[in-house]
Amino acid sequence: MKKIWYLIIAVVLLVIGGAAYAYYQHTVPKSAQELKTVRVAYLPITHALPVFATKELETADGPVHVELVKYGSWPELMDALNTGKVDAAAVLVELGVKAREQGIDVRAAALGHTEGNIIVVNNDINSVQDLKGKSFAIPHKQSTQKILVDLMLERAGLSEKDVQIVEMSPPEMPSALSVGQIAGYSVAEPFGSLAIEMGAGKVFEDPDHLWHDNICCALVFNGQFVDEHHDLAKAFTKAYLDAGTYLDEHPEAQKEISLKYMKFKDPVIERSLKVIGFKDLALTEERYNALVHHMTHIDLIKNVPSYSEFVDQTLLP
């Protein structure tokens, strides 16, 4: 009988001890670094360079600590952002707008870059008409690359009935082009420059001629994180915009930071950085309206979120 009582007492003490430890863990003050940490998702492309620069420029006593979280695909990254596994992301702006249309609380603060997209074809393609009956790759249906390809086909009197548009992971595109699996692709750098350096393809259309001042990636926050940590989200946005200015004023830093976060050879990085800018990262209403106009035109979206619904201007410095 005594053994049973001893066992009961031991179990009770364990339960009390566990509860006390859990309470302590919940109430113990977090470190200063934990309190100012922002978890940011990214894919290793030049369009995420301001996020990398924000991390590189942070200081121990600064207002923000950046925790970078690398993903291998856009769907995986968006799932993490939508569910709060990360606080923010450098992501295709169309994916953010689409999520907002679906009722998911995500909010944009700034662009990731200006320009920086590329359209590459194999060396046998000399006109858009040559693409008839062939396959052409894009990274995601909800992307500026998809819009650019549709505009290119439309101007040539073609449509997706004439050219098969396929979704493909950007790292797979250069090799797919080199073996003839696809006739071309539109993508974020440096995956276009990689094919050119390999001798597998050539630059085809200038994206700016298809859509002037086209926008692609943006800094997008999880809405709940903004509500619960507004000052921190705003501090990160300022640090991010400052990093964009730093990149614009220090071209040499663009290459240095790129080589740290993207495993490509110097010539590929150097070429890709010639066609991208980081000075003006404002996601203005004019730019947003142009974006949703194109999205609506090719049926990527039906119920367009208003500018104020998608862009949280309270996060701007």
N, C-alpha and C positions, 0 to 999 in steps of 0.2 A: 504493500500500500504506500509505504514511504517513497519507494522508487517512482511510483506513478505521480505522486505530488512533486517530487524533485523534477520529473520530466515536464510537468505542467508549468512549474515555476520557470524552468529553463526556457521553454517556448515563449512564455509571456515576456521574459526579459529580452529575448531575441527580437520579438515584435516591437517592444518599446524602444530598444536600441536602434532597430532599423528605422522606425518612425522618426526618432530624434536625429539620426544622421541625414535622413531625407530632408527634414525641416532645416537642418543646418546648411545643407547644400543649396536649398532654395533661397535661404535668407542671407547667406554669406555674401558680402559685397564682391561684385565682379571687379576684375582688374581694369585699369584705365584703358588698356588696349582692347579688351573684350567689349567695353562700353562703346567704343568708337569704330568697331569693325564693320565693314560693309563687304558682304560676299558677292562677288561679281562673276557672272558666267561669260565665257567667250569661246570662240573658235579661233584657231591660229591663222588669222588672215590679217592683211594690212589694214582692213577696215576697223580692227579692234586696237589699233596702235595707241589712241588716246587713253584707253584703259591700261595698257602696259605702261605708258608714260606716267600715268597717275600713280601707279605702284612704284615706279622707279624714283619718282620725285618726292615721295612721302618721307617725312621725318618722324623720329621717335616722339617728339613733343607736338606734332601736328594735330589738326582736328580730326583726321581720318586715318584709319588703318585699313588697307585694301587686302582682302583675301581673294586671290584669283582662283576660279574653278574652271578647269578646261573640259570642254565637251567635244564629241566627235561628229555630231550631227545637229541640225537645226531643230528637228522634233524633240530630241532628247533635251536640248537646252531650253526650249520653250516650256516643256513639261516641268522642268526644275523651277523656272521663273513663275509659271502660273500657280504652282503648288506651294511656293514659298521656301523651297529648298535653297534657293539663292535669293538675295535681296534685289539684285539688279542684273542687267545683261547688256552686252553689245550684241544686238540682234537685227535681223532683217526687219525693217520698219513695217513692211506689209504684214508680217506675222503678228506684230504688236497691234496693228489696226484691226486685223481679223479677230484676234483674241478679244479686243474691246467690243467688237460687234457681237461676239458670242456671249457677252456679259461678264467676261473675266476682267477683274480689276487690275489692269496694268496701265502705267502712265509714263509717257515719254517726257524727257527733259531736254535733250539735245541730239544733234546728229552725230554720227561717228566719223564723218569725213565728207568731202565733196569730191565728185568724180570717183575714179578708182575702179570702175568696172571695165571689162574688156570683152570683145567679141573676137573669137579666134576660129579659123577654119583650116582644113588641111590644104596643102599646097596646090591641089588640083581644082579648088573652087575659085572661080574668078568673078562670079556674079551671084546674086540671090537666086536667080533662076536655076543655077546649077545645084541648088539644094533640093529641088523637087524630087520626091521619092526617097530622100535620105533621112537619117536620124540626126537630131540636133539636141544637145544636152543643156539643161539648166540645173541649178542646185536645189530649187524648190519651186513649186507652183506659185506660192505666195512670195514673190521676189521681184525686185527691179529688173533682174536678168530676164525673167519671163515677160515683163512689160516691154523691154527693149527688143526682144526677139519678135514679139507680136507686131510691134511697130515696124520693124525691118521687113517682115513678110508683107504686112499690109501695104507699105509703100511700093512694094514690087508687084502688087496685085495677087499675092499669094495668101494662104491661110494655113492653119494647122491640118487642114484636109490634104494639103500638098506636101507638108513636111512633118515628120513624126517628132514631136517634142517629148523628150524623156527626162525624168529626174535622175540625177546621178550625183554621188558624193564628189565634191571638188577634187580631192586627191586622186580620184580614179580617172578624171577627165583627160589629162595629158596622155596617159598610156592608151586610153580608149581611142583617142584621136590618132595616135601613131600606128595603131594596128587596123584602122579603118572601121572600127565598130561604130563610130559616129563621124559625121562630116564636119562638125564644128561644135562650139559651145560658147555660152556667155556665163561669166563667172567673176567673182571677186578676185583681186590679185592676192598673192603672186602666182596663182595657178594658171593664168594665161601666159605670163612671162616664162613660166617653166616650159610650156610646150614650144615657145619660140626659141628658147635657149637649147632645147633638145633637137631643134630642126624639124619638129613634127608638124608645125603649123605657122600661120602668119596672121597678123592683125587684119581684120576685115572691115567692119563698119566702125565709125567713131560714135560712141554712145551719145556724146553731146549733140551730134547732128540729129539724132533720133528724138532725144528729149533733153532740151537745154536745161542745165542746172538740175540734172536728175539727182535724186537722193536715194540712198540704199539702206545703210545701217543706222541705228539710233541707240542712244542710251535709254533703256526702258526699265522702270522700277516695278516691283511688286507693290500693288496698292496698299496692302495691309502694312507693309514695312514703312511706307511713307506716312501713313496715319499714325503709327506707333513711334516712329523715329524721324519726324519731319525735319528737325534741325540737323540731324546727321545726314539725311538724304540731301538736304540743301548744301551742306558743307562738302559732301562728295561731289555734287554737281559743279560747285565752284572750282574744286580741285581738278576736276575733269576738264572743264573749259580752260583753266589755266594751263593744263598739260597740252591742250590743243594749240594754244598760243606759243608755248615753249617749243613744240615740234615745228611750228611754222617758222619760228625765228632761229631754230638750230637744226638745219637740214642734216648735219652730220650725226645728230642724235637719233634721227629717224632710222638710219641704217644700223647704228649700234644697238638700239633697243629691238629693232626687228630681228636681227640676227640672234638675239638672246632668246626670243620667244617663238621664232619660226625657223625650222631646220632646213634652210635653203642656202645655196651657194651665193656668194657675193653678187655675181652678175644678175641673177634672178631678182634678188632684193633691190638692187640698184635700178633695174629697169622698171620694176613695179612701182617704185616710189616716185618715178617721173610723172605718173599719171594720176596722182592723188593729192589732195590738199587737206589741211587741218585748221586753216585760219578761221573760217566762218562756219561755225557749227550750230548756228541758230536754226531751230526747226520753226520757221516762220509760218504764219497762216497762209501766205502765198504759196510756199513750198508744199504745205500740207494739202491745200486745195488741188494743186497740180497732181500730187500723188493719188488722191482718192478719185480724181477725174479719170486717170489712167486705169486705176483698179476697177472702177465701175465699167469703163469702156470694154474691158476684156473679161467681165463677169467674175472678178475675183472677190467682189463684195456687193452686197445689195443694200443693207441698212448702214449708211455711212455715219460713224460717230462724229459728232461735232468737234471742231478744233479744241474747244475748251474741255471736252470730255476726254480727249486723248493726250493733249499736251498740258502738263501741270506747270503753269507759269509761276506758281508760288515757290517752285524749287530753284528758280533762276536767281542769281546774285543781284 
